Amino acid sequence: LPVDQWITPATTRGEARRLVADAFAAARLDTPALDARVLLCKALDIAAIDLATEPDVAIGPAAAALADMVARRLRREPVARICGRQEFWGLPFTLSAATLVPRPDTETLVEAALKAMRDEGRAGSRLRILDLGTGSGCILIALLSELPAATGVGIDLSPEAARMARDNAAMNGVGERASFLVGDWAAAVKAPFDLIVSNPPYIGTGDIEALAPDVKLYDPRLALDGGPDGLAAYWRVGAEAWRLLRPGGHLFVEVGAGQAGDVGRLFAQHGLEDWVAIRDLAGIERVIHATHRHD
Ligand code: GLN
């Protein structure tokens, strides 16, 4: 049955919650009850607690919006995209079709970079940070939110992503310390940087087809496609890091499962030494940290 025939203004919150969760479960979504709750709260503009405490209220005119959101989710559009928002590092981010949905895995990179700055006693210094392929801006903005004297540049090939990142920086109170440029990697910026970060596209072109539909159909291809072997972007990032890091400066990149050794060795070929892999919360080597050698 089309969604707008079983979600009507007379449907109560409680009924809608159950019907939507059942439809999502039947469609084999991973977290049907959670998705139902989040979309209901978004469509009705209520808090989760209101859904729990007042389930007998009819959903009224929000029915149309809810039916539309449920139909989108049934086509595998991620909840974050439907809501236009995703939290990362405890901060809110607005999304667009031109940006990857921020992933919890990527917080591993933020944590590792911050730890390195603290270990060097430089967390309060006027660090210069460069984020290559900034997307929503989530990595740079999270870092600036924790490093009060730092400034940063985020670069993206997509003008829409750069715009989105700028809005996100302003929304999170770091807009004065961040600038966002459209560009082909770092062609337009000048050395030196203390810290370079990147979550580049790293899926092998031939592996994109096998990704979950939520990713394959909705994350921008530009943010996923890492060329035939998935490593194309790391050559560019390594070359830019060698050119732009100050001696002793740090590079942190996210990598796909199984890519850590290849990426570490590739960076070593660019003169970026002492690389180490850092594991994410699932135990997968997710981040490579390399240092620009002193000489
Ligand atoms: N982490 C994303 C995924 O698993 C890929 C992001 C990327 O290529 N940087 O689909």
Residues whose N, C-alpha, C, O or C-beta is under 5 A from the ligand:
A	BS01	LIG	N199 P200 P201 Y202 I203 V215 A223 L224
